[in-house]
């Protein structure tokens, strides 16, 4: 199966290990946008036009990648923000990638359980396969 990894850039340090495991069980893996690339400047130093172009390009790149795969796998680990743990974090950009996959009838796998946040109902509505950390459950669509 051809599968795309999607996740917050906060979890890019985990992508290599997940990629290796998915490939070892017979999958072809497409990496997340921006993975392995160094960003020359922070968002704060971008002009509004640069910011818009950056995100527009990222969204269109995601759409193109998602259209070429059978499934996506969402890496959702816990994240600390402002001293508060966000368990099984799925951010806005990752949610949009999930939506794109759903609208294109792609299988959606989530590595860990649903996040307990305002998007719970929408994410559950995508009918994802919850892997509970077990990548061996990723099977042919």
Residue frames as a rotation matrix with the C-alpha (Angstrom) as fourth column:
UNK 1
0.590 0.807 0.000 0.00
0.807 -0.590 0.000 0.00
0.000 0.000 -1.000 0.00
UNK 2
-0.429 -0.641 0.636 1.16
0.575 -0.737 -0.354 3.55
0.696 0.214 0.685 -0.66
UNK 3
0.540 0.592 -0.598 0.77
0.820 -0.210 0.532 5.56
0.189 -0.778 -0.599 2.53
UNK 4
-0.028 -0.487 0.873 1.57
0.136 -0.867 -0.480 9.16
0.990 0.105 0.090 3.49
UNK 5
-0.250 -0.123 -0.960 2.71
0.966 0.037 -0.256 10.11
0.067 -0.992 0.110 6.97
UNK 6
0.071 0.275 0.959 1.05
0.143 -0.954 0.263 13.27
0.987 0.119 -0.107 8.26
UNK 7
0.297 -0.008 -0.955 1.82
0.947 0.126 0.294 14.97
0.118 -0.992 0.045 11.56
UNK 8
0.992 -0.069 -0.101 2.78
-0.033 -0.945 0.326 18.13
-0.118 -0.320 -0.940 13.35
UNK 9
0.436 -0.900 0.012 6.35
-0.183 -0.102 -0.978 19.23
0.881 0.424 -0.209 12.67
UNK 10
0.242 -0.293 0.925 6.81
-0.968 -0.143 0.208 18.74
0.072 -0.945 -0.318 16.43
UNK 11
0.595 0.086 0.799 6.84
-0.338 0.929 0.152 15.00
-0.729 -0.360 0.582 15.72
UNK 12
0.740 -0.340 -0.580 9.29
-0.597 0.063 -0.799 14.96
0.309 0.938 -0.156 12.79
UNK 13
-0.283 -0.901 0.330 11.88
-0.958 0.251 -0.139 13.30
0.042 -0.355 -0.934 15.02
UNK 14
-0.182 0.309 0.933 9.63
-0.383 0.852 -0.357 10.20
-0.906 -0.422 -0.037 15.04
UNK 15
0.586 0.539 -0.605 8.99
-0.722 0.009 -0.692 10.02
-0.368 0.842 0.394 11.28
UNK 16
-0.180 -0.764 -0.620 12.12
-0.930 0.337 -0.145 8.05
0.319 0.551 -0.771 10.32
UNK 17
-0.867 -0.133 0.481 11.37
-0.368 0.820 -0.438 5.17
-0.336 -0.556 -0.760 12.68
UNK 18
0.080 0.975 0.209 7.71
-0.264 0.223 -0.938 5.01
-0.961 0.020 0.275 11.57
UNK 19
0.434 0.001 -0.901 8.76
-0.895 -0.112 -0.431 5.11
-0.101 0.994 -0.048 7.90
UNK 20
-0.595 -0.764 -0.250 11.20
-0.774 0.628 -0.076 2.24
0.216 0.148 -0.965 8.41
UNK 21
-0.691 0.394 0.606 8.58
-0.168 0.728 -0.665 0.11
-0.703 -0.561 -0.436 10.18
UNK 22
0.376 0.898 -0.228 5.90
-0.432 -0.047 -0.901 0.75
-0.820 0.437 0.370 7.55
UNK 23
0.227 -0.382 -0.896 8.33
-0.958 0.076 -0.275 -0.14
0.173 0.921 -0.349 4.77
UNK 24
-0.777 -0.593 0.211 9.43
-0.627 0.760 -0.173 -3.30
-0.058 -0.266 -0.962 6.59
UNK 25
-0.421 0.700 0.577 5.84
0.098 0.667 -0.738 -4.58
-0.902 -0.255 -0.349 6.45
UNK 26
-0.429 0.091 0.899 5.56
0.818 0.462 0.343 -3.91
-0.384 0.882 -0.273 2.72
UNK 27
0.664 0.723 -0.190 4.31
0.595 -0.666 -0.451 -0.34
-0.453 0.186 -0.872 2.35
UNK 28
-0.269 -0.624 0.733 5.60
0.821 -0.547 -0.165 2.48
0.504 0.558 0.660 0.17
UNK 29
0.221 0.305 -0.926 5.87
0.876 -0.480 0.050 5.64
-0.430 -0.822 -0.373 2.28
UNK 30
0.101 -0.108 0.989 5.46
0.535 -0.832 -0.146 9.28
0.839 0.543 -0.026 1.30
UNK 31
-0.529 -0.444 -0.723 6.94
0.846 -0.212 -0.488 11.70
0.063 -0.871 0.488 3.84
UNK 32
0.438 0.729 -0.526 5.24
0.773 -0.604 -0.193 14.76
-0.458 -0.323 -0.828 5.34
UNK 33
0.665 -0.146 0.732 5.63
0.397 -0.761 -0.512 18.15
0.632 0.632 -0.449 3.74
UNK 34
0.609 -0.465 0.642 8.74
-0.598 -0.802 -0.013 19.89
0.521 -0.376 -0.766 4.98
UNK 35
0.912 -0.291 0.288 10.23
-0.031 0.654 0.756 16.77
-0.408 -0.699 0.587 6.56
UNK 36
0.335 -0.888 0.314 14.01
0.855 0.427 0.295 16.82
-0.396 0.170 0.902 6.32
UNK 37
0.152 -0.245 0.957 14.06
0.629 -0.723 -0.285 20.40
0.762 0.646 0.044 5.10
UNK 38
-0.440 -0.300 -0.846 15.50
0.843 -0.464 -0.273 23.21
-0.310 -0.834 0.457 7.11
UNK 39
0.639 0.680 0.360 13.41
0.743 -0.666 -0.062 26.32
0.198 0.307 -0.931 7.17
UNK 40
-0.288 -0.859 0.423 15.62
0.723 -0.484 -0.492 29.33
0.628 0.165 0.761 6.61
UNK 41
-0.810 0.045 0.584 13.43
-0.290 -0.897 -0.334 31.72
0.509 -0.440 0.740 8.51
UNK 42
-0.804 0.574 -0.157 10.77
0.445 0.404 -0.799 31.60
-0.396 -0.712 -0.580 11.17
UNK 43
-0.033 0.895 0.445 7.14
0.966 -0.085 0.243 32.40
0.255 0.439 -0.862 10.47
UNK 44
0.467 0.240 -0.851 7.58
0.653 -0.743 0.149 35.57
-0.596 -0.625 -0.503 12.52
UNK 45
-0.378 -0.716 -0.587 10.06
0.066 -0.653 0.754 37.02
-0.924 0.246 0.294 10.04
UNK 46
-0.626 0.211 0.750 7.83
0.776 0.259 0.575 36.39
-0.073 0.942 -0.327 7.01
UNK 47
-0.870 0.468 -0.153 5.79
-0.486 -0.867 0.109 39.14
-0.081 0.169 0.982 5.43
UNK 48
-0.058 0.936 0.346 2.07
-0.490 0.276 -0.827 38.49
-0.870 -0.217 0.443 5.17
UNK 49
0.554 0.242 -0.797 2.48
-0.833 0.143 -0.535 37.68
-0.015 0.960 0.281 1.48
UNK 50
-0.449 -0.791 -0.416 5.35
-0.719 0.596 -0.358 35.24
0.531 0.138 -0.836 2.15
UNK 51
-0.739 0.245 0.628 3.32
-0.447 0.520 -0.728 33.60
-0.504 -0.819 -0.275 4.93
UNK 52
0.344 0.933 -0.109 0.30
-0.637 0.147 -0.756 33.19
-0.689 0.329 0.645 2.66
UNK 53
0.356 -0.267 -0.896 2.42
-0.856 0.292 -0.427 31.76
0.376 0.918 -0.124 -0.18
UNK 54
-0.723 -0.681 0.115 4.21
-0.657 0.628 -0.417 29.34
0.212 -0.377 -0.902 2.15
UNK 55
-0.538 0.573 0.619 0.99
-0.309 0.549 -0.777 27.89
-0.784 -0.609 -0.118 3.54
UNK 56
0.502 0.700 -0.508 -0.78
-0.733 0.032 -0.680 27.87
-0.459 0.713 0.529 0.18
UNK 57
-0.028 -0.615 -0.788 2.12
-0.859 0.417 -0.295 25.90
0.510 0.669 -0.541 -1.33
UNK 58
-0.875 -0.310 0.371 2.11
-0.474 0.701 -0.533 23.46
-0.095 -0.642 -0.761 1.60
UNK 59
-0.111 0.922 0.370 -1.65
-0.446 0.286 -0.848 22.85
-0.888 -0.259 0.379 1.34
UNK 60
0.609 0.320 -0.725 -1.49
-0.787 0.133 -0.602 22.23
-0.097 0.938 0.333 -2.41
UNK 61
-0.404 -0.818 -0.410 1.54
-0.783 0.541 -0.307 19.95
0.472 0.197 -0.859 -1.99
UNK 62
-0.729 0.217 0.649 -0.37
-0.405 0.629 -0.664 17.93
-0.552 -0.747 -0.370 0.62
UNK 63
0.345 0.935 -0.086 -3.39
-0.589 0.144 -0.795 17.66
-0.731 0.325 0.600 -1.65
UNK 64
0.344 -0.282 -0.896 -1.24
-0.880 0.237 -0.412 16.41
0.329 0.930 -0.166 -4.53
UNK 65
-0.742 -0.671 0.009 0.50
-0.615 0.675 -0.408 13.82
0.267 -0.308 -0.913 -2.32
UNK 66
-0.478 0.635 0.607 -2.77
-0.425 0.438 -0.792 12.61
-0.769 -0.637 0.060 -0.79
UNK 67
0.497 0.703 -0.508 -4.28
-0.773 0.092 -0.628 12.11
-0.395 0.705 0.589 -4.24
UNK 68
0.113 -0.573 -0.812 -1.40
-0.789 0.445 -0.424 9.71
0.604 0.688 -0.402 -5.08
UNK 69
-0.861 -0.460 0.218 -1.68
-0.486 0.617 -0.619 7.43
0.150 -0.639 -0.754 -2.03
UNK 70
-0.349 0.729 -0.589 -4.04
0.265 0.680 0.684 4.75
0.899 0.082 -0.431 -0.78
UNK 71
0.630 0.487 -0.605 -4.02
0.675 0.042 0.737 5.94
0.384 -0.873 -0.302 2.83
UNK 72
0.056 -0.626 0.778 -2.58
-0.401 -0.728 -0.556 8.35
0.914 -0.281 -0.292 5.35
UNK 73
0.225 -0.026 -0.974 -1.24
0.838 0.515 0.180 7.62
0.497 -0.857 0.137 8.80
UNK 74
0.538 0.061 0.841 -1.51
-0.240 -0.945 0.222 10.35
0.808 -0.321 -0.494 11.41
UNK 75
-0.321 -0.670 -0.669 1.24
0.674 0.335 -0.659 10.48
0.666 -0.663 0.344 14.01
UNK 76
0.324 0.545 0.773 -0.39
-0.251 -0.738 0.626 11.91
0.912 -0.397 -0.102 17.10
UNK 77
-0.282 -0.522 -0.805 1.77
0.746 0.408 -0.526 11.94
0.603 -0.749 0.275 20.20
UNK 78
0.647 0.450 -0.615 1.36
0.750 -0.519 0.410 14.05
-0.135 -0.727 -0.674 23.31
UNK 79
-0.166 -0.619 0.768 2.63
0.604 -0.679 -0.418 17.60
0.780 0.394 0.486 23.14
UNK 80
-0.014 0.105 -0.994 3.27
0.913 -0.405 -0.056 20.16
-0.409 -0.908 -0.090 25.86
UNK 81
-0.273 -0.011 0.962 2.10
0.582 -0.798 0.156 23.67
0.766 0.603 0.224 25.03
UNK 82
-0.102 0.146 0.984 2.22
-0.489 -0.869 0.078 26.49
0.866 -0.473 0.159 27.55
UNK 83
-0.756 -0.351 0.552 2.88
-0.647 0.274 -0.711 23.93
0.098 -0.895 -0.435 30.29
UNK 84
0.123 0.880 0.459 -0.24
-0.737 0.391 -0.551 21.92
-0.665 -0.271 0.696 29.44
UNK 85
-0.806 -0.383 0.452 -0.16
-0.058 0.811 0.582 18.41
-0.590 0.443 -0.676 28.01
UNK 86
0.121 0.788 -0.603 -2.19
-0.944 -0.097 -0.316 17.95
-0.308 0.607 0.732 24.83
UNK 87
-0.305 -0.225 0.925 -2.66
-0.230 0.960 0.158 14.21
-0.924 -0.165 -0.344 24.65
UNK 88
-0.180 0.158 0.971 -2.63
0.762 0.646 0.036 12.58
-0.622 0.746 -0.237 21.18
UNK 89
-0.102 0.076 -0.992 -2.18
-0.103 -0.993 -0.065 15.99
-0.989 0.095 0.109 19.56
UNK 90
-0.183 0.085 0.979 -3.57
0.973 0.156 0.168 16.62
-0.138 0.984 -0.111 16.07
UNK 91
-0.569 -0.134 -0.811 -3.08
0.205 -0.979 0.019 20.20
-0.797 -0.156 0.584 14.92
UNK 92
0.288 0.783 -0.551 -5.00
-0.301 -0.472 -0.828 22.25
-0.909 0.405 0.100 12.40
UNK 93
-0.105 -0.375 -0.921 -2.82
-0.986 -0.080 0.144 21.48
-0.128 0.924 -0.361 9.37
UNK 94
-0.970 -0.223 0.094 -2.88
-0.220 0.975 0.045 17.76
-0.102 0.023 -0.995 10.11
UNK 95
-0.283 0.946 0.156 -6.65
0.176 0.212 -0.961 17.94
-0.943 -0.245 -0.227 10.53
UNK 96
0.302 0.376 -0.876 -6.89
-0.727 -0.503 -0.467 19.57
-0.617 0.778 0.122 7.10
UNK 97
-0.603 -0.560 -0.568 -4.82
-0.788 0.528 0.316 16.73
0.123 0.638 -0.760 5.62
UNK 98
-0.844 0.384 0.373 -7.17
0.161 0.847 -0.507 14.23
-0.511 -0.368 -0.777 7.27
UNK 99
0.119 0.928 -0.354 -10.13
-0.168 -0.332 -0.928 16.08
-0.979 0.170 0.116 5.77
UNK 100
-0.021 -0.218 -0.976 -8.51
-0.978 -0.199 0.065 16.00
-0.209 0.955 -0.209 2.32
UNK 101
-0.934 -0.346 -0.086 -7.93
-0.355 0.924 0.141 12.25
0.031 0.162 -0.986 2.65
UNK 102
-0.535 0.810 0.240 -11.51
0.230 0.413 -0.881 11.70
-0.813 -0.416 -0.407 3.81
UNK 103
0.262 0.675 -0.689 -12.96
-0.478 -0.529 -0.701 13.72
-0.838 0.514 0.184 0.93
UNK 104
-0.026 -0.362 -0.932 -10.91
-0.989 0.148 -0.029 11.63
0.148 0.920 -0.362 -1.50
UNK 105
0.840 0.538 -0.073 -11.97
-0.515 0.831 0.210 8.29
0.174 -0.138 0.975 0.00
UNK 106
-0.119 -0.931 -0.345 -8.52
-0.373 0.364 -0.854 7.45
0.920 0.027 -0.390 1.35
UNK 107
0.523 0.187 -0.832 -8.09
0.594 0.620 0.513 5.17
0.612 -0.762 0.214 4.35
UNK 108
0.223 -0.416 0.881 -7.08
-0.568 -0.790 -0.229 7.07
0.792 -0.450 -0.413 7.50
UNK 109
0.310 -0.247 -0.918 -4.99
0.701 0.712 0.046 5.46
0.642 -0.658 0.394 10.22
UNK 110
0.552 -0.202 0.809 -4.30
-0.569 -0.801 0.188 7.22
0.610 -0.564 -0.556 13.53
UNK 111
-0.316 -0.818 -0.480 -1.29
-0.154 0.544 -0.825 5.93
0.936 -0.187 -0.298 15.44
UNK 112
-0.977 -0.005 -0.214 -2.62
0.211 0.162 -0.964 6.63
0.040 -0.987 -0.157 18.94
UNK 113
-0.266 0.951 -0.159 -6.09
0.914 0.197 -0.355 7.23
-0.306 -0.240 -0.921 20.33
UNK 114
0.341 0.513 0.788 -8.33
0.701 -0.697 0.151 10.17
0.626 0.501 -0.598 19.45
UNK 115
-0.833 -0.516 0.199 -7.24
0.274 -0.698 -0.662 13.54
0.480 -0.497 0.723 20.80
UNK 116
-0.022 0.810 -0.586 -9.49
0.995 -0.039 -0.091 14.90
-0.096 -0.585 -0.805 23.52
UNK 117
-0.820 -0.247 -0.516 -10.15
0.218 -0.969 0.117 18.30
-0.529 -0.016 0.849 22.01
UNK 118
-0.162 0.829 -0.535 -12.69
-0.446 -0.545 -0.710 20.32
-0.880 0.124 0.458 20.07
UNK 119
-0.238 0.017 -0.971 -12.11
-0.968 0.082 0.239 18.27
0.084 0.996 -0.004 16.87
UNK 120
-0.722 -0.094 0.685 -12.98
-0.351 0.904 -0.245 14.91
-0.596 -0.417 -0.686 18.45
UNK 121
0.210 0.916 0.341 -16.36
-0.025 0.353 -0.935 14.54
-0.977 0.188 0.097 16.73
UNK 122
0.652 0.008 -0.758 -15.06
-0.718 -0.313 -0.621 15.60
-0.243 0.950 -0.198 13.33
UNK 123
-0.425 -0.882 -0.203 -12.06
-0.905 0.422 0.056 13.27
0.037 0.208 -0.978 13.53
UNK 124
-0.581 0.295 0.759 -14.23
-0.143 0.881 -0.451 10.38
-0.801 -0.371 -0.469 14.68
UNK 125
0.487 0.850 -0.199 -16.55
-0.277 -0.066 -0.959 11.15
-0.828 0.522 0.204 11.76
UNK 126
0.076 -0.552 -0.830 -13.69
-0.997 -0.046 -0.061 10.37
-0.004 0.833 -0.554 9.35
UNK 127
0.927 0.345 0.150 -13.99
-0.363 0.925 0.112 6.75
-0.100 -0.158 0.982 10.57
UNK 128
0.124 -0.964 -0.236 -10.24
-0.882 0.002 -0.470 6.28
0.454 0.266 -0.850 11.05
UNK 129
0.631 -0.115 -0.767 -8.57
0.296 0.950 0.101 3.06
0.717 -0.291 0.633 12.06
UNK 130
0.633 -0.403 0.661 -7.12
-0.756 -0.506 0.415 3.62
0.167 -0.762 -0.625 15.54
UNK 131
0.308 -0.616 -0.725 -3.86
-0.187 0.709 -0.681 1.67
0.933 0.345 0.104 15.71
UNK 132
0.973 0.050 0.224 -3.19
-0.225 0.015 0.974 2.16
0.046 -0.999 0.025 19.45
UNK 133
0.344 -0.937 0.056 0.52
-0.796 -0.260 0.546 2.32
-0.498 -0.232 -0.836 18.63
UNK 134
0.003 -0.298 0.955 0.57
0.096 0.950 0.296 -0.98
-0.995 0.091 0.032 16.72
UNK 135
-0.167 -0.150 -0.974 1.85
-0.839 -0.497 0.221 -0.37
-0.518 0.855 -0.043 13.18
UNK 136
-0.956 -0.174 0.236 1.41
-0.058 0.901 0.430 -4.05
-0.288 0.398 -0.871 12.34
UNK 137
-0.155 0.979 0.129 -2.32
0.461 0.187 -0.867 -3.29
-0.874 -0.075 -0.481 12.08
UNK 138
0.013 0.107 -0.994 -1.66
-0.707 -0.702 -0.084 -1.25
-0.707 0.704 0.067 8.92
UNK 139
-0.329 -0.006 0.944 -2.91
0.398 0.906 0.144 -3.50
-0.856 0.423 -0.296 6.16
UNK 140
-0.942 -0.012 0.336 -3.82
0.333 -0.175 0.927 -3.28
0.047 0.985 0.169 2.51
UNK 141
-0.602 0.753 -0.267 -6.85
-0.540 -0.630 -0.558 -1.09
-0.588 -0.192 0.786 1.86
